[in-house]
Amino acid sequence: MALLISAFHKYSGKEGDKKTLSKGELKDLLTAELGDIFGKSQDKAALDKIFKDLDANSDGSVDFQEYVTLIASIIMLCNASFQKKK
């Protein structure tokens, strides 16, 4: 959990508000920290969709609560994958 929290704060605030991720900061986080899951893709459309889906309040940034939605979704996908392997 500490690693997921520190990853958010490592990237948030590089382009402005320290409590949110801009689209560029989110891209950097996904590529550097979660590259094994999201790949090293430079697919702008995919990034735009992820960002839009996470930005629940449509304020143009992803706050920590919205980031947790991403983490929960990843955990759900991993769990489903593990269940299939049994």
ABEGO torsion letter per residue (X at the ends): XAAAAAAAAAABGAAEBAABBBAAAAAAAAAAAAAAAAEABABAAAAAAAAAAABAAGAGBBBAAAAAAAAAAAAAAAAAAAAAAX
